[in-house]
Amino acid sequence: MSPKPGRKNRTRKIEKVPKKGNTRTKTKKTNKRKPQVVMCPYCGGRSEYTSSREVYHGKDYGMIYLCRPCEAYVGCHQGTAIPLGRLANAELRSAKMEAHRMFDPLWKDGDMNRHNAYAWLARELGLPTRYCHIGMFDVDQCQKVVEACVSLVNKKFRES
């Protein structure tokens, strides 16, 4: 089949690049299971990729990145070495838990789905939606999440 008159042929040939007997197409992929270099925002040191048993008293929740001197850690997406957010010390972990305690019911029990809830939160915080994730927030941003959620709940209560 030939292209329509006035249009360029947009089909491209993909070259096969053999790698030691493999004839698959060469593509650049990141290894999701290979530990990454995750720096501690508190001391500037390099975190250690280790089992969550180290911080959860022997209970295994998967792998984490841990900064021992700061007692800061972050979990990984299941089956990968990709961090769920940023390293968090005790203060930040507490702030994140409070933010989730206030935010999660908006999409778990409320009128919004998770995507719409994060889009609302992004607007409230003045962030692009793609950067709006509690796992990446600092203490001040977590406090703003709580304030925004309390304001929304109070507004809904006054309207009912």
C-alpha positions as CSV (number, residue, x, y, z in Angstrom):
1,M,0.0,0.0,0.0
2,S,1.5,3.3,-1.0
3,P,1.1,6.5,1.0
4,K,-1.5,9.1,0.1
5,P,-0.5,11.7,-2.4
6,G,1.3,14.7,-0.7
7,R,2.2,12.7,2.4
8,K,5.5,11.3,3.4
9,N,5.8,7.6,4.1
10,R,6.0,7.5,7.9
11,T,7.0,3.9,8.4
12,R,10.4,3.4,9.9
13,K,12.6,0.3,9.8
14,I,13.8,-1.0,13.2
15,E,17.2,-2.4,12.9
16,K,18.0,-5.6,14.8
17,V,21.2,-5.3,16.8
18,P,22.5,-8.7,17.7
19,K,24.0,-9.1,21.2
20,K,25.9,-12.3,21.6
21,G,23.4,-14.4,19.6
22,N,20.4,-12.4,20.7
23,T,18.5,-10.9,17.7
24,R,16.1,-8.7,19.8
25,T,15.9,-5.0,19.1
26,K,18.3,-3.1,21.3
27,T,16.5,-0.7,23.6
28,K,17.7,1.3,26.6
29,K,15.9,0.1,29.7
30,T,16.4,0.9,33.3
31,N,16.8,-2.1,35.6
32,K,14.0,-1.7,38.2
33,R,15.5,-4.2,40.5
34,K,19.0,-2.7,40.6
35,P,19.5,-0.5,43.7
36,Q,19.8,3.2,43.0
37,V,22.0,5.8,44.6
38,V,19.7,7.5,47.1
39,M,21.2,10.4,49.1
40,C,20.1,11.4,52.5
41,P,18.6,14.9,52.6
42,Y,19.6,15.3,56.3
43,C,23.3,14.4,56.3
44,G,24.1,14.2,52.6
45,G,25.3,10.6,53.0
46,R,24.5,7.7,50.8
47,S,21.6,5.4,52.0
48,E,21.9,1.7,52.2
49,Y,19.5,-0.7,50.3
50,T,18.4,-3.2,52.8
51,S,15.5,-5.3,54.2
52,S,12.7,-3.5,56.0
53,R,13.3,-6.0,58.9
54,E,15.9,-3.6,60.1
55,V,13.4,-0.9,61.0
56,Y,10.2,-2.9,61.6
57,H,11.6,-5.2,64.3
58,G,12.0,-8.3,62.2
59,K,8.8,-7.9,60.2
60,D,9.4,-7.9,56.4
61,Y,7.6,-5.4,54.3
62,G,10.1,-5.5,51.4
63,M,13.2,-3.5,50.7
64,I,14.0,0.0,51.9
65,Y,16.7,2.6,51.6
66,L,18.1,3.4,55.0
67,C,20.4,6.1,56.4
68,R,21.5,4.7,59.6
69,P,23.0,7.8,61.2
70,C,19.8,9.8,60.6
71,E,17.4,6.9,61.1
72,A,15.7,8.0,57.9
73,Y,14.3,5.5,55.5
74,V,11.9,5.0,52.5
75,G,10.2,1.9,51.2
76,C,10.4,0.6,47.6
77,H,7.7,-0.1,45.1
78,Q,6.9,-3.8,45.4
79,G,9.2,-6.0,43.4
80,T,11.5,-3.1,42.4
81,A,14.3,-1.0,43.9
82,I,12.4,2.2,43.1
83,P,11.8,4.4,46.2
84,L,8.2,5.2,47.1
85,G,9.2,8.8,47.9
86,R,12.1,10.5,49.7
87,L,14.0,9.4,52.8
88,A,12.1,10.5,55.9
89,N,13.2,10.9,59.5
90,A,10.8,10.4,62.4
91,E,9.4,13.9,62.2
92,L,8.6,13.6,58.5
93,R,7.2,10.1,58.8
94,S,4.8,11.3,61.4
95,A,3.8,14.3,59.2
96,K,3.3,12.0,56.2
97,M,1.1,9.6,58.3
98,E,-1.0,12.5,59.4
99,A,-1.3,13.9,55.9
100,H,-2.4,10.4,54.6
101,R,-4.8,10.0,57.6
102,M,-6.6,13.2,56.5
103,F,-6.2,12.9,52.7
104,D,-6.9,9.2,52.0
105,P,-10.6,9.2,53.1
106,L,-11.3,11.8,50.4
107,W,-10.7,9.2,47.7
108,K,-11.4,6.0,49.7
109,D,-14.7,7.0,51.2
110,G,-15.6,10.2,49.4
111,D,-16.9,11.5,46.1
112,M,-13.5,11.5,44.4
113,N,-11.3,8.8,42.9
114,R,-7.6,8.8,43.8
115,H,-6.6,10.6,40.6
116,N,-9.2,13.4,41.1
117,A,-8.3,13.7,44.8
118,Y,-4.6,14.3,43.9
119,A,-5.6,16.7,41.1
120,W,-7.6,18.7,43.7
121,L,-4.7,18.6,46.2
122,A,-2.3,19.8,43.5
123,R,-4.6,22.8,42.8
124,E,-4.8,23.5,46.5
125,L,-1.0,23.4,46.9
126,G,-0.3,25.2,43.6
127,L,1.7,22.2,42.3
128,P,1.6,20.4,38.9
129,T,-0.3,17.2,39.4
130,R,2.7,15.0,38.4
131,Y,4.6,16.4,41.4
132,C,1.8,16.1,43.9
133,H,2.5,13.0,45.9
134,I,2.7,12.8,49.7
135,G,5.6,10.5,49.5
136,M,7.7,13.3,48.1
137,F,6.5,16.1,50.5
138,D,8.4,17.7,53.3
139,V,7.0,18.5,56.7
140,D,5.6,21.9,55.7
141,Q,3.8,20.5,52.6
142,C,2.3,17.7,54.8
143,Q,0.9,20.3,57.1
144,K,-0.6,22.1,54.2
145,V,-2.2,18.8,53.1
146,V,-3.8,18.5,56.5
147,E,-5.0,22.2,56.4
148,A,-6.5,21.8,52.9
149,C,-8.3,18.6,53.9
150,V,-9.7,20.1,57.1
151,S,-10.9,23.1,55.1
152,L,-12.6,20.9,52.5
153,V,-14.3,18.8,55.2
154,N,-15.5,21.9,57.1
155,K,-16.8,23.3,53.8
156,K,-18.8,20.2,53.0
157,F,-20.1,20.1,56.6
158,R,-21.4,23.7,56.4
159,E,-23.1,23.0,53.0
160,S,-24.9,19.9,54.4
